[in-house]
Amino acid sequence: MADSLYERLGGSEGINRIASDALDNHLANPRIKSRYEHLDNLEAVRKGAANFFISATGGPDVYEGKNMIETHKGMNIDEAEFMAVVDDILDSLDKNSIAQREQEEVLFALYSLRREIVGV
């Protein structure tokens, strides 16, 4: 039986690193940093993103936050912002030496969420 995407991304430890690196990328990205730099508790954002990613990739069900529509409702995220987030996540996968196959699976998952994030 093939390992889950969760396992291939390094389990909880690996996904926590990926999520943390992605948030650091967002904070440095001029296109989207304003969406993040005002947040009071960046550590809670890191943890929530990692837990969502862990649960969504076949790991333990640790995510207790809102669904994607509830999280992004009223934010009016546009296509360019969505792509900036995707690019930042792909960069964090590269930084963590995640193989192409796994990157493609993550990219597919991100695009599957697009309708729940852009313009809601």
TAMO-V769403 format. One line per field, one symbol per residue. phi: phi as a letter, one per 30 degrees, with the letter a starting at -180 (. if undefined). psi: psi as a letter, one per 40 degrees, with the letter a starting at -180 (. if undefined). Layout:
phi=???
psi=???
This chain:
phi=.dddeeddcjiddddddddddddedddcdedbeddcddddbddddeddddddddddcjdddcdbdddddddceidhdcdddedddedddddddeechddeedddddeeddddcedcbdid
psi=hiiidddeeeaddddddddddddddddehddeddedeehdgddddddddddddddeeeaigeheaiiddddeheefhidddddddddddddddddefhidddddddddddddeddedhe.
